[in-house]
């Protein structure tokens, strides 16, 4: 007993239930696996087979073996399906909340990564601009390549013209050129 009346008496529990930490990772994983399983065709097939067996057993089994009356609209089956739905809804919501948390963290990481990439791109852009300004008087590699390409094209044209002249001179000797320009009535020079 308490020594004084203004001091509350300590309660002693005879039976203590273990405390479950509902914020733990294990509870979240179980709820996610349960929610994932309920969203599969396999779960729907299992539930359909269960309901068909329940209805078949309570409709065609001998009266002594039946445990849910079809006259009352299969009340026990309705209660079991309601119980399953009442547990499924909060577990699905818990799994959705965990997924939302993961999505939020992922979006924050993506935002930080995008900001970092943006800062790096701005830095590189400034560096490229400063290099262009400092190299405005210096011939760049592309400029030199272009000039060399133009010179090579000019050399090829000169070589082509020279080869063409040589070919024309080989095909048309100078004395044949003179006879080709004469009239047919004029006498041919002696050979």
C-alpha positions, 0 to 999 in steps of 0.5 A: 500500500501507498504510504500516503493518499496523495501518492498514486499506487504503483500498478503491477502487471502480472502479464506483459505483452511484448512491445512491437516497434511498428516503425521498424524496417521489418514491419515495413518489409512484411507489409510491402511483401503482403501488399505485393502478393495481394496484387498478383494474379496468383493471390486472386487464383488462391482466393477464388479457389478458397471461395469455391471450396468454401461454397462447395463444401457448405453447399454439398457436404453432409449437413453435419459437416457444414459450418456455414449456412447457405440459408444465411448467405454464407455469413462466416465467409462474408466475415472472413473476406471482410476481415481479410480486406480490413487487414489488407487496406492498412497494409497496402497504405503502409506499403504505399507510404514507404514507396512514397518515402523512397520516391521522395528520397530518390527525387531529392537525390536526382535534384541534387545531382541535377544542380551539381551537373548544372553547376559543372556545365556552367563552369565548363561553359565559362571556361570554354568562353574564356579559352575562345577569347584567349585564342581569338588570334591563334589558328585553331586546329580546324582552321589549319585543317581547312586551309590545308584542305583548300591547298590540297584541292588547289594542288589537285586542280593544277595537277589535273590541268597539267595532266590534261594538257599532256594528254592532249599533246600526246593525242594531237601532235602539232603537225596534225593540228595544222592539217586538221584546220586546212580545207580539203581542196588545199594541197597537202605538203610533201613528206 
